[in-house]
Amino acid sequence: DGGITQSPKYLFRKEGQNVTLSCEQNLNHDAMYWYRQDPGQGLRLIYYSQIVNDFQKGDIAEGYSVSREKKESFPLTVTSAQKNPTAFYLCASSPGQLITFFGQGTRLTVV
Amino acid sequence: AQSVSQHNHHVILSEAASLELGCNYSYGGTVNLFWYVQYPGQHLQLLLKYFSGDPLVKGIKGFEAEFIKSKFSFNLRKPSVQWSDTAEYFCAVTLTDSWGKFQFGAGTQVVVTP
């Protein structure tokens, strides 16, 4: 089945540690996105990539980093510089001007 | 700064009532507009979209939205809601000439009571 796989579903990390969230798609979509979802704030764009080896910062990129070495993969690293990393993270992909697929999300808790 | 505003954070209504959710955006260029829905425990999914043409667009499950360019609005409507419409609804916008940067509103939690 085609889709987006985010792993793991739940992730716990100690404060000060970097952590990488995985996002893989087998839809052959060019564009991929990372959003952070917090209660009452909707989805806020962290990073997006429209093509392999290229990505742009979204509205809340500080404390995060990404790479896009392969079309199907767009991992997100939450660094120790991110002040409030505990959140629900959503990955999405699109073939163009329409996001049609979202992953199941990863809930990150930093303790 | 570019933004998307949804007027109501929570809406509670009874079955068969009409629903209208407001969405306004502040973008200077030509936009594409979307409504997404997230049912409890499920993925976000596309409800409807507007790219161009008829400003009244129809989506799945009886929803429709009207693009009013002069008001920078894209309000979502449904004439008669059902209990199964309980969900969170998100408005989203992207510029046609830089479509990668999708911006979502904060979301509106809709609860439909039997």
Boltz contact constraints between the chains, C-beta under 6 A:
constraints:
  - contact:
      token1: [A, 31]
      token2: [B, 100]
      max_distance: 6.0
  - contact:
      token1: [A, 41]
      token2: [B, 106]
      max_distance: 6.0
  - contact:
      token1: [A, 42]
      token2: [B, 90]
      max_distance: 6.0
  - contact:
      token1: [A, 42]
      token2: [B, 104]
      max_distance: 6.0
  - contact:
      token1: [A, 42]
      token2: [B, 105]
      max_distance: 6.0
  - contact:
      token1: [A, 42]
      token2: [B, 106]
      max_distance: 6.0
  - contact:
      token1: [A, 42]
      token2: [B, 107]
      max_distance: 6.0
  - contact:
      token1: [A, 43]
      token2: [B, 104]
      max_distance: 6.0
  - contact:
      token1: [A, 48]
      token2: [B, 100]
      max_distance: 6.0
  - contact:
      token1: [A, 50]
      token2: [B, 100]
      max_distance: 6.0
  - contact:
      token1: [A, 97]
      token2: [B, 32]
      max_distance: 6.0
  - contact:
      token1: [A, 97]
      token2: [B, 99]
      max_distance: 6.0
  - contact:
      token1: [A, 99]
      token2: [B, 102]
      max_distance: 6.0
  - contact:
      token1: [A, 100]
      token2: [B, 46]
      max_distance: 6.0
  - contact:
      token1: [A, 102]
      token2: [B, 43]
      max_distance: 6.0
  - contact:
      token1: [A, 102]
      token2: [B, 44]
      max_distance: 6.0
